[in-house]
């Protein structure tokens, strides 16, 4: 029994994990709300409804887990079900460990499963939130000089595939990043260069930004944490790690490479 279950198989990372495993001819199954969106073995289920995932877990050895929420306690019944069926779990956590991610990690540690935690820092894909502003030629956002080591979602997926299909990763927590830090202002400039458009940056006050983010995200604690994190990265840039290169044997993909892959999303 060597079947791998991929949750979040239509998301930024999960879709690459699933497609890579499938293209390699491995026995992989996707847990999705709409199986028609995924070619191959896909089972309908919803992690927020633990009883709906039992069928997807049948004959599964390893699970790639992406938790779709911000409440660690809600993950408990799902993790319990995974532990009844699987032997190994790879969890997509986060480098800047919020209480939520730490809580999910704690639940997984208690199961007795062989576990691996992937802890990426900033996702390059988060800059897709600027797409409408980039089309207009100006991005208004706080902390333009916040410098991050943004990681391409393909690198996260490649590390996930590596840890799911090779030995020696049990009990490992891998801090993942892109190959270099780049300020938010330079992220915008790079995207503009890739799509052939002049785009300028305007610093937005944190107070005004907070109101916009509250309207979009709803969770005051999450918004305040994000703003404090960006502020900190102005003077203390996000750490660059060599984990991607060490595990995959190639350099991590640059932010410009990410922008080139997503150029159509900004046009």
C-alpha positions in Angstrom: 0.0 0.0 0.0 1.7 3.2 -1.2 -1.2 5.4 -2.2 -0.7 9.2 -1.5 -3.6 11.4 -0.7 -3.3 15.1 -1.6 -5.6 17.6 0.1 -5.9 21.1 -1.4 -5.3 19.6 -4.8 -6.7 22.6 -6.7 -4.8 25.1 -4.6 -1.6 27.0 -5.5 0.7 24.3 -4.0 -1.5 21.2 -4.0 -2.2 21.2 -7.7 1.5 21.0 -8.4 2.0 18.2 -5.8 -0.9 16.2 -7.4 0.1 16.7 -11.0 3.8 15.9 -10.4 3.0 12.6 -8.5 0.4 11.6 -11.2 2.8 12.4 -14.1 5.4 10.2 -12.3 3.0 7.3 -12.5 2.6 7.1 -8.7 -0.6 6.0 -7.0 -2.1 9.4 -6.0 -5.6 10.5 -5.0 -7.0 14.0 -4.7 -9.4 15.1 -2.0 -11.5 17.9 -3.5 -14.9 19.4 -3.2 -15.4 19.1 -7.0 -13.8 16.0 -8.5 -14.5 17.2 -12.0 -11.8 19.8 -11.6 -9.0 17.2 -11.2 -8.1 14.7 -13.8 -7.3 11.3 -12.4 -8.3 9.7 -9.1 -10.2 12.4 -7.2 -12.7 11.8 -4.4 -15.2 14.3 -3.2 -14.7 15.5 0.4 -14.4 18.5 2.6 -11.9 18.9 5.5 -14.3 21.0 7.3 -16.7 18.0 7.3 -14.5 15.2 8.8 -17.0 12.5 8.1 -16.8 13.2 4.4 -13.1 12.2 4.1 -13.2 8.6 5.2 -13.6 7.2 1.7 -10.7 9.3 0.4 -8.4 7.8 3.1 -9.1 4.2 2.2 -5.8 2.3 1.4 -3.8 5.5 1.9 -0.2 5.4 3.2 0.8 9.1 3.1 -1.1 12.4 3.2 -0.2 15.8 2.1 -2.2 18.1 4.3 -3.2 21.7 3.6 -5.6 22.9 6.3 -8.2 25.4 5.0 -8.8 27.5 8.0 -7.5 29.3 11.1 -8.7 27.1 13.9 -6.3 24.4 15.0 -9.0 22.7 17.1 -11.1 22.2 14.1 -8.3 20.1 12.5 -8.3 17.6 15.4 -11.0 15.2 14.1 -9.4 15.3 10.6 -6.0 14.4 11.9 -7.5 11.7 14.1 -9.0 10.1 10.9 -5.8 10.4 9.0 -3.9 8.6 11.9 -6.3 5.7 11.6 -5.4 5.0 8.0 -2.1 6.5 7.1 1.5 6.1 8.3 2.9 9.4 7.2 1.8 13.0 6.9 3.5 16.0 5.3 1.9 19.2 6.6 2.1 22.6 4.9 2.8 24.8 7.9 4.4 28.2 7.9 7.8 29.7 8.8 6.4 32.6 10.9 4.6 30.1 13.1 1.2 31.5 14.1 -0.6 29.9 17.0 -2.8 28.2 14.4 0.0 26.4 12.6 1.7 25.6 15.9 -1.5 24.1 17.1 -1.9 21.9 14.1 1.7 20.8 14.3 1.1 19.9 17.9 -1.9 17.8 17.0 0.1 15.9 14.4 3.0 15.2 16.8 0.6 13.6 19.2 -0.7 11.0 16.7 2.4 8.8 16.5 2.4 9.3 12.7 5.7 9.9 10.9 5.5 13.6 10.2 7.3 16.2 8.1 6.5 19.9 8.4 7.1 22.3 5.5 7.5 25.8 6.8 7.7 28.3 3.9 8.0 32.0 4.5 6.3 34.5 2.2 4.5 33.0 -0.9 5.3 34.8 -4.1 1.7 34.0 -5.1 0.4 36.4 -2.5 1.4 39.2 -4.8 -1.4 38.2 -7.1 -3.5 40.3 -4.7 -1.9 43.4 -6.4 -3.0 42.3 -9.9 -5.8 44.9 -10.3 -3.6 47.7 -9.0 -0.7 46.6 -11.3 -3.1 46.8 -14.3 -3.8 50.4 -13.2 -0.1 51.3 -13.0 0.2 52.0 -9.2 0.3 49.8 -6.2 -0.7 51.4 -2.9 0.3 49.2 0.1 2.2 49.6 3.4 5.9 49.1 4.0 7.3 49.2 0.5 10.8 48.5 1.9 9.7 45.3 3.6 12.1 42.7 2.2 11.0 39.1 1.9 12.5 35.9 0.6 9.4 35.0 -1.4 9.1 31.4 -2.5 7.6 30.0 -5.7 4.8 27.6 -5.0 6.4 25.1 -7.5 9.4 24.9 -5.1 7.1 24.2 -2.1 5.4 21.5 -4.2 8.7 20.0 -5.3 9.9 19.7 -1.7 6.5 18.1 -0.8 6.8 15.5 -3.5 10.4 14.8 -2.5 9.5 14.3 1.2 6.4 12.1 0.2 8.4 9.8 -2.0 11.8 9.4 -0.3 13.0 8.3 3.1 14.7 10.2 5.8 12.3 13.0 6.4 10.4 11.7 9.5 10.5 14.3 12.3 11.9 17.0 10.0 10.7 20.6 10.0 12.0 22.3 6.8 12.2 26.1 6.7 11.7 27.1 3.0 12.4 30.3 1.2 13.2 31.8 -2.1 16.9 32.4 -3.1 17.1 36.1 -2.2 15.2 38.9 -0.4 13.4 41.5 -2.5 11.5 44.5 -1.2 7.8 44.9 -1.9 8.5 47.9 -4.0 10.9 45.9 -6.1 8.4 43.0 -6.4 6.0 45.5 -8.1 8.8 46.8 -10.3 9.8 43.3 -11.4 6.2 42.3 -12.2 5.9 45.5 -14.2 9.1 44.8 -16.2 7.9 41.2 -16.9 4.5 42.3 -18.3 5.9 45.4 -20.0 4.2 48.0 -18.0 5.5 50.9 -15.8 4.2 50.4 -12.3 5.0 52.6 -9.4 4.7 52.1 -5.7 2.9 54.4 -3.2 3.3 53.7 0.5 -0.1 53.4 2.2 -0.3 54.3 5.9 -0.7 51.2 8.2 -3.9 52.7 9.6 -5.5 53.0 6.2 -4.2 49.6 5.1 -5.7 48.0 8.3 -9.1 49.2 7.3 -8.8 47.7 3.8 -7.4 44.4 5.1 -10.2 44.1 7.7 -12.7 44.4 5.0 -11.0 41.8 2.9 -9.9 39.3 5.6 -12.2 39.9 8.5 -10.0 38.7 11.3 -8.4 41.6 13.3 -5.8 39.4 14.9 -4.6 38.1 11.5 -4.6 41.6 10.0 -2.5 43.1 12.9 -0.1 40.2 12.8 0.4 40.7 9.0 1.0 44.4 9.4 3.5 43.9 12.3 5.3 41.3 10.2 5.7 43.6 7.2 6.9 46.4 9.5 9.6 44.1 11.0 10.8 43.1 7.5 11.8 46.7 6.8 14.7 46.5 9.3 15.1 42.8 9.6 14.5 41.1 6.2 13.0 37.6 6.0 15.6 34.9 6.3 16.9 33.2 3.2 17.4 29.4 3.7 19.3 26.9 1.5 16.8 24.1 2.2 15.2 24.0 -1.3 18.6 23.7 -3.0 19.8 21.1 -0.4 16.8 18.9 -0.8 16.2 19.3 -4.6 19.8 19.7 -5.8 19.0 22.9 -7.7 18.7 26.5 -6.7 15.3 27.8 -5.6 13.4 29.7 -8.3 13.7 33.5 -8.3 10.9 36.0 -7.9 11.4 37.0 -11.5 10.9 33.4 -12.6 7.7 33.4 -10.6 6.5 36.6 -12.2 7.3 35.2 -15.7 5.2 32.1 -14.9 2.3 34.3 -13.8 2.6 37.1 -16.3 -0.8 36.5 -17.8 -2.4 36.9 -14.3 -1.2 40.6 -14.3 -2.1 41.5 -17.8 
